[in-house]
């Protein structure tokens, strides 16, 4: 095989993530059937004027959306942000919000419809075994949500697509073990090598939706996909190398073995999310999932906005799955209402004004499977 002929070029990345809806009053997962509209065969087009490729639909009891192919991480972040904002403004009533859980157990009353009992997915492929995976079934009350990545490239072919999926298992599937704590989804689907072949390239189906709610993780997923492809292009003996590590990669992903994941990350210098990059607070560490200032409620931000009239993009809020937290670091939570966080004087002027304008209260760590609201800089956190 002539490797020069197979160099992977002109790469575009897209995604078709899913998420569940939760009632903010009852904390109950709610079916999306009849609320969103659109189907896999005919999604509802929500593209802004002059653009194409943005669509929303119902998939079983989940919300699914599509974005156009992106050539940069910023484009992907912007597209996901647009869809999330559109859904919140146009489809989600005040009592419902997007929930970041990769899997959810539903009350049987939401699973009685034919749609709730139908998985629209055709079987996907195991790239390592080159065989068809068993399709997930609708038995039981659990449902899962994917965060699949679509990879387009010049002259797509089966051999190259298989290489891409295997490399993505190393560069995304392995490190995802450290950040996606969900245990239920892989019982249904999303094991190592899960993929589909497309006319534009391939679809990587291993990841859950854990990365779509956090712009640092969106950027990481985008960039690590490019790293995986570069790894293929730079290694003439890629097939032999990846085959040598195949058993370890597969077992690490399927058993969610964090210790082995860390060894592979170190061995291959696999980039991990840089959570310090987009945060305001210099005291925040990145050694666990995501640590940031815990805010009391949205009204704090609204009050700050009204008081100092800051730009909207500098004051956006998002949900983060608190299941990833082991603790809230005390050095980034004020002891008293109104006390600024550590290193506040080192923040930009507008940051200092915001921090001093808001009433910030220390609070207990929220129970597991709840969400917290955090504030970020540069990455553009947004409502979901």
PLY file of the C-alpha trace (Angstrom):
ply
format ascii 1.0
element vertex 384
property float x
property float y
property float z
element edge 383
property int vertex1
property int vertex2
end_header
0.00 0.00 0.00
1.42 3.36 -1.00
1.26 5.50 2.15
1.80 8.73 0.26
-1.32 8.02 -1.74
-3.25 7.52 1.50
-2.22 10.69 3.32
-5.32 12.05 5.01
-5.96 15.66 3.97
-8.66 18.36 3.81
-10.22 17.23 7.06
-13.61 18.45 8.26
-15.28 17.46 11.50
-18.93 17.41 12.47
-21.11 15.78 15.09
-24.67 14.67 15.81
-24.91 14.67 19.63
-27.86 13.65 21.77
-28.97 14.77 25.20
-31.84 14.26 27.61
-34.31 16.72 29.09
-34.84 17.08 32.82
-37.57 18.90 34.75
-35.83 21.45 37.00
-38.60 21.26 39.59
-38.98 17.48 39.93
-35.45 16.47 38.82
-37.18 13.89 36.63
-35.98 12.96 33.16
-38.67 13.85 30.61
-39.22 12.37 27.17
-38.55 14.67 24.20
-41.29 12.94 22.17
-43.63 15.59 20.78
-41.60 18.50 22.14
-38.84 19.04 19.59
-40.11 17.72 16.27
-38.06 16.38 13.41
-36.93 12.85 12.67
-33.70 11.20 11.57
-35.12 11.00 8.07
-36.34 14.59 8.10
-34.72 16.82 10.75
-36.16 20.26 11.42
-33.92 22.76 9.63
-32.88 25.56 12.01
-30.05 26.95 9.89
-29.43 30.69 10.19
-30.06 32.76 7.08
-27.40 32.07 4.47
-26.15 28.87 6.14
-27.07 25.18 5.94
-26.53 22.01 7.93
-28.17 22.85 11.27
-30.98 20.49 12.27
-32.79 19.16 15.33
-34.84 16.01 15.80
-36.21 13.54 18.29
-34.32 10.27 18.69
-36.17 7.82 20.93
-36.72 9.98 24.08
-33.64 12.17 23.50
-32.98 15.39 21.63
-30.51 15.06 18.76
-28.99 17.78 16.62
-26.72 18.17 13.63
-24.18 20.83 12.76
-22.37 21.52 9.47
-18.78 20.31 8.98
-16.22 22.48 10.79
-12.61 23.14 9.90
-11.65 24.69 13.24
-12.49 24.07 16.88
-13.94 27.58 17.06
-16.38 26.75 14.28
-17.54 23.62 16.08
-17.93 25.47 19.39
-19.92 28.20 17.66
-22.20 25.73 15.89
-22.98 23.74 19.03
-23.59 27.00 20.91
-26.01 28.18 18.23
-28.09 24.99 18.34
-28.21 24.92 22.14
-29.29 28.55 22.26
-31.94 27.97 19.58
-33.41 25.01 21.43
-33.57 26.88 24.71
-35.28 29.88 23.12
-37.65 28.03 20.80
-38.40 24.55 22.10
-37.70 24.14 25.79
-40.29 25.45 28.27
-39.05 27.11 31.44
-39.27 23.92 33.49
-37.05 21.85 31.19
-33.34 22.04 30.59
-30.69 20.07 28.75
-29.07 17.50 31.01
-25.46 16.36 30.50
-25.97 12.78 31.70
-24.71 10.23 29.11
-27.31 7.77 30.38
-30.62 8.17 32.19
-33.29 6.01 33.76
-36.79 7.10 32.75
-40.12 6.71 34.48
-42.00 4.00 32.54
-44.78 6.51 31.79
-42.40 8.21 29.33
-41.57 4.96 27.52
-45.00 3.84 26.37
-44.92 5.38 22.89
-43.74 3.47 19.84
-40.95 6.02 19.38
-39.68 5.49 22.93
-39.42 1.78 22.19
-37.60 2.24 18.90
-33.87 2.72 18.44
-33.43 4.35 15.07
-29.81 3.30 14.84
-28.76 0.82 12.22
-26.00 -1.50 13.50
-22.55 0.02 13.70
-19.18 -1.63 13.04
-16.34 -2.73 15.29
-13.26 -1.38 13.53
-10.94 -3.74 15.43
-12.81 -6.93 14.55
-14.28 -5.71 11.25
-17.65 -7.08 12.24
-21.10 -5.71 12.96
-21.94 -4.75 16.54
-25.20 -5.86 18.13
-27.74 -3.03 18.00
-28.89 -1.65 21.36
-32.36 -2.69 22.46
-35.11 -0.69 24.13
-35.55 -3.20 26.94
-35.68 -1.64 30.38
-35.96 1.99 31.42
-32.40 3.11 30.67
-31.52 5.21 27.65
-28.12 6.55 26.55
-26.86 9.57 24.64
-23.95 9.69 22.21
-21.54 12.38 21.14
-20.46 10.94 17.81
-17.82 12.69 15.70
-18.00 12.74 11.89
-14.70 12.88 10.00
-14.60 13.96 6.38
-11.46 13.76 4.24
-10.25 13.57 0.65
-10.85 10.33 -1.25
-12.47 8.39 1.61
-11.90 4.65 1.63
-12.43 1.72 3.98
-8.78 1.14 4.95
-8.19 4.77 5.86
-11.45 5.01 7.78
-10.47 1.96 9.84
-7.12 3.59 10.61
-8.85 6.79 11.72
-11.19 4.96 14.09
-8.35 3.00 15.69
-6.24 6.12 16.12
-9.22 7.96 17.61
-9.64 5.15 20.11
-6.11 5.90 21.26
-6.34 9.70 21.19
-9.97 10.14 22.33
-11.43 6.87 23.58
-8.57 6.19 25.98
-8.42 9.66 27.63
-12.22 9.84 27.75
-12.02 7.14 30.42
-10.68 9.81 32.79
-13.46 12.31 32.13
-16.60 10.35 31.33
-17.67 8.68 34.57
-20.86 7.12 33.20
-21.08 3.34 33.62
-24.39 2.53 31.90
-23.92 3.59 28.28
-21.21 1.07 27.41
-23.54 -1.71 28.53
-25.68 -0.75 25.54
-23.23 0.54 22.94
-20.14 2.73 22.43
-17.40 0.19 23.00
-13.94 0.49 21.46
-13.87 0.72 17.68
-17.57 1.55 17.25
-18.01 3.36 13.94
-19.96 3.72 10.73
-18.60 4.29 7.25
-19.92 7.33 5.39
-19.59 8.63 1.87
-17.63 11.60 3.24
-15.40 9.49 5.51
-16.36 7.88 8.81
-18.29 8.34 12.07
-16.61 7.70 15.43
-19.27 6.36 17.82
-17.31 5.54 20.97
-17.76 8.80 22.88
-20.84 9.70 24.87
-22.16 13.26 24.96
-19.93 14.16 27.95
-17.82 16.54 25.86
-20.52 18.65 24.17
-21.47 20.67 27.27
-18.03 22.12 27.89
-16.15 24.27 25.39
-12.76 23.17 26.69
-13.80 19.59 25.98
-15.23 20.48 22.57
-11.90 22.03 21.63
-10.07 19.00 23.04
-12.24 16.55 21.06
-11.69 18.53 17.85
-7.93 18.91 18.30
-7.36 15.33 19.42
-9.14 14.08 16.32
-6.64 16.05 14.27
-3.83 14.65 16.44
-5.06 11.12 15.73
-5.00 11.79 12.00
-1.55 13.38 12.21
-0.38 10.30 14.09
-1.46 8.17 11.14
0.11 10.48 8.57
3.41 10.66 10.49
3.82 6.92 11.07
4.52 4.74 8.06
4.20 1.69 10.30
0.95 2.84 11.88
-0.88 -0.45 11.26
1.79 -2.51 13.02
2.07 -0.01 15.87
-1.65 0.21 16.56
-2.05 -3.57 16.28
0.64 -4.02 18.93
-1.35 -1.84 21.34
-4.80 -3.00 20.23
-5.61 -5.30 23.15
-4.59 -2.69 25.73
-6.52 0.09 23.98
-9.68 -2.00 23.65
-9.60 -3.25 27.24
-8.84 0.22 28.62
-11.87 1.72 26.88
-14.33 -1.11 27.47
-13.41 -1.63 31.13
-12.91 2.12 31.73
-9.53 1.41 33.31
-8.15 4.77 34.42
-4.74 3.43 35.44
-4.08 1.93 32.01
-5.49 5.05 30.34
-2.95 7.21 32.16
-0.11 4.90 31.07
-1.12 5.13 27.40
-1.55 8.89 27.65
1.95 9.23 29.05
3.50 6.79 26.57
2.05 8.48 23.48
1.99 12.04 24.88
-1.74 12.25 24.21
-3.10 15.77 24.87
-5.60 16.02 27.71
-8.10 18.85 28.29
-6.47 22.04 29.54
-9.10 23.29 31.95
-6.84 26.11 33.15
-6.83 27.61 29.69
-10.30 29.06 29.74
-10.82 29.76 33.43
-10.67 33.07 35.23
-9.12 31.77 38.40
-5.41 31.14 38.56
-5.85 28.94 41.64
-7.87 26.37 39.69
-6.09 23.09 39.01
-6.65 20.74 36.07
-5.67 17.48 37.76
-9.32 16.44 38.09
-12.28 16.96 35.81
-13.31 20.61 36.19
-12.86 22.89 39.19
-14.23 26.37 39.18
-16.04 29.00 41.18
-19.36 27.63 42.48
-22.03 30.26 42.09
-25.26 30.54 44.03
-27.58 31.12 41.09
-28.11 32.78 37.73
-29.50 35.89 39.35
-26.01 36.80 40.55
-24.89 37.07 36.95
-28.00 38.96 35.88
-27.49 41.48 38.68
-23.87 41.92 37.73
-24.84 42.47 34.12
-27.33 45.19 35.02
-24.89 46.89 37.34
-21.87 47.16 35.10
-23.30 46.54 31.63
-20.67 44.07 30.51
-20.67 42.40 27.15
-22.95 39.34 26.99
-20.22 37.07 25.71
-18.25 37.69 28.87
-21.04 36.49 31.10
-22.42 33.21 29.92
-23.49 30.30 32.05
-23.55 26.60 31.46
-24.29 23.34 33.28
-21.55 20.92 34.22
-22.08 17.39 35.47
-21.05 17.42 39.12
-20.56 13.66 39.11
-17.02 14.41 37.94
-16.17 16.30 41.13
-14.49 14.68 44.08
-14.55 17.89 46.07
-14.86 21.61 45.65
-11.45 23.21 46.36
-11.87 25.61 49.23
-9.17 27.96 48.03
-11.41 29.15 45.19
-14.57 29.65 47.27
-14.90 32.80 49.40
-15.47 32.27 53.12
-17.92 35.15 53.33
-20.50 36.73 51.07
-18.93 39.33 48.82
-15.33 38.33 49.50
-13.31 38.16 46.25
-11.57 34.95 45.22
-7.82 34.43 45.41
-5.72 36.33 42.89
-8.59 38.65 42.02
-6.20 41.57 41.60
-4.44 39.61 38.86
-7.62 39.40 36.81
-8.38 41.85 33.98
-10.19 45.02 35.03
-13.59 43.93 33.78
-13.18 40.61 35.60
-12.46 42.40 38.87
-15.55 44.54 38.44
-17.72 41.49 37.91
-16.28 39.66 40.87
-16.71 42.63 43.17
-20.22 43.34 41.92
-21.59 39.88 42.58
-22.69 38.46 45.91
-20.93 35.15 46.09
-21.88 32.58 48.69
-20.13 29.46 49.78
-22.30 26.40 49.43
-22.07 22.68 50.00
-21.15 20.43 47.12
-24.35 19.56 45.31
-25.55 15.94 45.44
-24.38 13.59 42.75
-26.21 13.67 39.41
-27.03 17.33 39.93
-25.52 20.23 38.02
-23.71 23.34 39.12
-23.34 26.68 37.42
-19.87 27.97 36.74
-18.35 31.01 35.10
-15.60 31.02 32.50
-13.47 33.35 30.43
-12.51 33.34 26.75
-14.11 29.97 26.02
-17.57 31.56 25.91
-19.70 29.55 28.28
-23.31 29.60 27.26
-26.76 28.68 28.53
-28.01 25.22 27.62
0 1
1 2
2 3
3 4
4 5
5 6
6 7
7 8
8 9
9 10
10 11
11 12
12 13
13 14
14 15
15 16
16 17
17 18
18 19
19 20
20 21
21 22
22 23
23 24
24 25
25 26
26 27
27 28
28 29
29 30
30 31
31 32
32 33
33 34
34 35
35 36
36 37
37 38
38 39
39 40
40 41
41 42
42 43
43 44
44 45
45 46
46 47
47 48
48 49
49 50
50 51
51 52
52 53
53 54
54 55
55 56
56 57
57 58
58 59
59 60
60 61
61 62
62 63
63 64
64 65
65 66
66 67
67 68
68 69
69 70
70 71
71 72
72 73
73 74
74 75
75 76
76 77
77 78
78 79
79 80
80 81
81 82
82 83
83 84
84 85
85 86
86 87
87 88
88 89
89 90
90 91
91 92
92 93
93 94
94 95
95 96
96 97
97 98
98 99
99 100
100 101
101 102
102 103
103 104
104 105
105 106
106 107
107 108
108 109
109 110
110 111
111 112
112 113
113 114
114 115
115 116
116 117
117 118
118 119
119 120
120 121
121 122
122 123
123 124
124 125
125 126
126 127
127 128
128 129
129 130
130 131
131 132
132 133
133 134
134 135
135 136
136 137
137 138
138 139
139 140
140 141
141 142
142 143
143 144
144 145
145 146
146 147
147 148
148 149
149 150
150 151
151 152
152 153
153 154
154 155
155 156
156 157
157 158
158 159
159 160
160 161
161 162
162 163
163 164
164 165
165 166
166 167
167 168
168 169
169 170
170 171
171 172
172 173
173 174
174 175
175 176
176 177
177 178
178 179
179 180
180 181
181 182
182 183
183 184
184 185
185 186
186 187
187 188
188 189
189 190
190 191
191 192
192 193
193 194
194 195
195 196
196 197
197 198
198 199
199 200
200 201
201 202
202 203
203 204
204 205
205 206
206 207
207 208
208 209
209 210
210 211
211 212
212 213
213 214
214 215
215 216
216 217
217 218
218 219
219 220
220 221
221 222
222 223
223 224
224 225
225 226
226 227
227 228
228 229
229 230
230 231
231 232
232 233
233 234
234 235
235 236
236 237
237 238
238 239
239 240
240 241
241 242
242 243
243 244
244 245
245 246
246 247
247 248
248 249
249 250
250 251
251 252
252 253
253 254
254 255
255 256
256 257
257 258
258 259
259 260
260 261
261 262
262 263
263 264
264 265
265 266
266 267
267 268
268 269
269 270
270 271
271 272
272 273
273 274
274 275
275 276
276 277
277 278
278 279
279 280
280 281
281 282
282 283
283 284
284 285
285 286
286 287
287 288
288 289
289 290
290 291
291 292
292 293
293 294
294 295
295 296
296 297
297 298
298 299
299 300
300 301
301 302
302 303
303 304
304 305
305 306
306 307
307 308
308 309
309 310
310 311
311 312
312 313
313 314
314 315
315 316
316 317
317 318
318 319
319 320
320 321
321 322
322 323
323 324
324 325
325 326
326 327
327 328
328 329
329 330
330 331
331 332
332 333
333 334
334 335
335 336
336 337
337 338
338 339
339 340
340 341
341 342
342 343
343 344
344 345
345 346
346 347
347 348
348 349
349 350
350 351
351 352
352 353
353 354
354 355
355 356
356 357
357 358
358 359
359 360
360 361
361 362
362 363
363 364
364 365
365 366
366 367
367 368
368 369
369 370
370 371
371 372
372 373
373 374
374 375
375 376
376 377
377 378
378 379
379 380
380 381
381 382
382 383
